[in-house]
Amino acid sequence: MGKRIPEVDDYIAKAAPFARPILKRLRTMTHKACPKVEERIRWGAPTFDHHGMLGGMAAFKAHVSFGFWRAKELDDPQGLFRDEAASIMNFQRMASLDDVPDEATLLDYIRRAAALNAAGPAKKPSSRSSRKQKPELPDDFKAALKRDPKAIRTFDAFPPGQQREYIDWITEAKRAETRQRRLAQAIEWLAEGNRRNWKYENG
């Protein structure tokens, strides 16, 4: 059996009126699609666990966000994911119930995300030596780093794994404008001395 916690009830009750029915529907569909899912509060918002972190939802001033921890490993046949998403909240933003995907679509996405988690973590490179080597920089990222001394100092100080987090995030962008936004954001974060996932490491 799954697990519902009162903290999620409290979160929904305190959300803006427009957000409450959206949050309730997302919560209901998540439990329907994955009856064994367990709720938690992370980073101040509800998250769902099934064989590890499955995803989460969050209410903001004018929209609700929802998404999956391993979205980049999932097919997106309905085009629901935002390319520029830098967190687990990678679904298109929802401002009303009309923006929420239909039940069949939502259940399909959640079930596939749950099955992915149940299958175990993604396979990691087997060669330890390759993981220790400095990754090759894309030309546009290299050029952007050279224009910001603080950013390049931070990046050069990172171990290869942390460098790859930035490189993978940039190169996985599907559109040119998305890649440019990610490049600019990467330089800003690096100039501040931050790792790619710095916002989500203190939850």
C-alpha positions in Angstrom: 0.0 0.0 0.0 1.1 3.6 -0.6 1.4 6.3 1.9 -0.3 9.6 2.2 0.9 12.1 4.7 -0.9 15.0 6.4 1.8 17.5 5.4 0.7 17.2 1.8 -2.9 17.9 2.8 -1.6 21.0 4.6 0.4 22.1 1.6 -2.6 21.8 -0.7 -4.8 23.6 1.8 -2.4 26.6 2.0 -2.0 26.8 -1.8 -3.8 29.5 -3.8 -7.4 28.6 -4.7 -6.6 28.1 -8.4 -3.9 25.6 -7.5 -5.8 23.3 -5.1 -7.8 21.4 -7.6 -4.8 20.9 -9.8 -2.7 19.6 -6.9 -5.5 17.3 -5.8 -5.8 15.9 -9.3 -2.1 15.3 -9.7 -1.9 13.6 -6.3 -4.9 11.4 -7.0 -3.6 10.4 -10.4 -0.1 9.6 -9.0 -1.6 7.2 -6.4 -3.9 5.7 -9.0 -1.1 5.0 -11.4 1.3 3.8 -8.7 -0.6 2.4 -5.7 2.6 1.8 -3.8 3.8 5.4 -4.1 4.8 7.2 -0.8 4.6 10.9 -0.2 7.3 13.1 1.3 8.0 16.8 1.6 11.2 17.9 0.0 12.4 21.4 -0.7 9.2 22.6 0.8 6.9 20.8 -1.7 5.3 17.4 -2.0 7.3 14.7 -3.7 6.5 11.0 -4.5 8.7 8.0 -3.9 8.7 4.6 -5.6 11.9 2.7 -5.6 13.6 6.1 -5.0 12.5 9.6 -6.0 9.7 9.4 -8.6 8.7 13.1 -8.9 6.9 15.9 -7.3 4.6 18.9 -7.6 4.7 22.5 -6.5 2.3 25.5 -6.4 3.5 28.9 -7.4 1.8 32.3 -7.6 0.3 31.7 -11.0 0.9 28.1 -11.9 1.5 24.6 -10.7 4.5 22.5 -11.8 4.7 18.7 -11.8 7.3 16.3 -13.1 9.6 13.3 -12.7 13.1 12.9 -11.3 14.3 10.9 -14.3 12.3 12.7 -17.0 15.3 12.8 -19.3 15.2 9.0 -19.5 11.5 8.9 -20.4 9.9 9.2 -23.8 7.7 12.3 -24.2 5.1 11.4 -26.9 2.7 14.2 -26.0 5.4 16.9 -25.8 4.7 17.6 -22.1 8.2 18.2 -20.9 9.8 21.7 -20.9 13.3 21.6 -22.5 14.5 24.3 -20.3 13.5 22.6 -17.0 16.4 22.5 -14.6 14.6 20.6 -11.9 12.2 17.7 -11.5 9.3 20.1 -12.2 9.6 19.5 -15.9 6.0 19.3 -17.1 4.4 22.2 -18.9 3.1 24.7 -16.3 -0.5 24.4 -15.3 -2.7 27.4 -14.4 -6.1 25.7 -14.4 -7.5 22.2 -14.6 -7.8 22.6 -18.3 -4.0 22.6 -18.5 -3.7 19.2 -16.7 -3.2 16.3 -19.2 -6.2 14.0 -19.6 -6.4 11.0 -17.2 -5.1 8.4 -19.7 -2.1 10.5 -20.7 -1.2 11.4 -17.1 -1.6 7.7 -15.9 0.6 6.6 -18.8 3.4 9.0 -18.0 3.3 8.2 -14.2 3.3 4.5 -14.8 6.2 4.6 -17.2 8.2 6.8 -14.7 7.3 4.3 -11.9 8.4 1.3 -14.1 11.7 3.1 -14.8 12.4 3.5 -11.1 11.4 -0.1 -10.4 13.8 -1.3 -13.1 16.7 0.2 -11.1 19.1 3.1 -11.6 20.5 4.0 -15.0 23.6 2.1 -16.0 26.8 4.0 -15.3 30.0 3.8 -17.3 31.9 0.7 -16.4 35.3 2.3 -16.9 36.6 4.1 -13.8 39.4 5.6 -15.7 37.1 7.3 -18.2 35.1 8.8 -15.4 38.2 10.4 -13.9 39.2 12.0 -17.2 38.4 15.6 -17.9 35.4 15.7 -20.3 35.6 17.3 -23.7 34.0 20.8 -23.8 31.6 21.8 -26.5 32.9 24.7 -28.5 30.2 27.1 -27.5 30.5 26.2 -23.8 34.3 26.6 -24.0 33.9 30.1 -25.6 31.4 31.2 -23.0 33.7 30.1 -20.1 36.7 32.0 -21.5 34.6 35.2 -21.4 34.1 34.8 -17.6 37.2 34.3 -15.4 35.1 33.4 -12.3 33.1 30.8 -14.2 36.1 29.1 -15.7 37.9 29.0 -12.3 34.9 27.3 -10.7 34.5 24.9 -13.6 38.2 23.9 -13.7 38.1 23.3 -9.9 35.3 20.7 -10.3 36.0 17.0 -10.6 35.1 15.4 -14.0 31.7 14.2 -12.7 30.5 17.7 -11.7 31.8 19.1 -15.0 29.8 16.5 -16.9 26.6 17.5 -15.1 26.9 20.9 -16.8 28.0 19.6 -20.2 25.2 17.0 -20.3 22.6 19.6 -19.3 23.7 21.9 -22.1 24.1 19.3 -24.8 20.8 17.6 -24.1 18.9 20.8 -25.1 16.7 20.0 -28.1 16.4 23.5 -29.5 19.1 26.1 -30.2 17.3 28.8 -28.1 17.1 26.3 -25.2 20.8 25.6 -25.5 21.6 29.3 -25.4 19.5 29.8 -22.3 21.3 26.9 -20.6 24.7 28.3 -21.5 23.9 31.7 -20.1 22.4 30.1 -16.9 25.5 27.8 -16.5 27.9 30.7 -16.7 25.9 32.6 -14.2 25.8 29.7 -11.7 29.5 28.9 -12.2 30.5 32.6 -11.7 28.7 32.3 -8.3 30.6 29.1 -7.5 27.7 26.7 -7.8 27.3 23.1 -8.9 24.7 22.4 -11.6 22.2 21.0 -9.1 23.0 23.4 -6.2 19.4 24.4 -5.7 18.3 20.9 -4.9 21.2 19.6 -2.7 19.9 21.1 0.6 16.5 19.5 0.7 
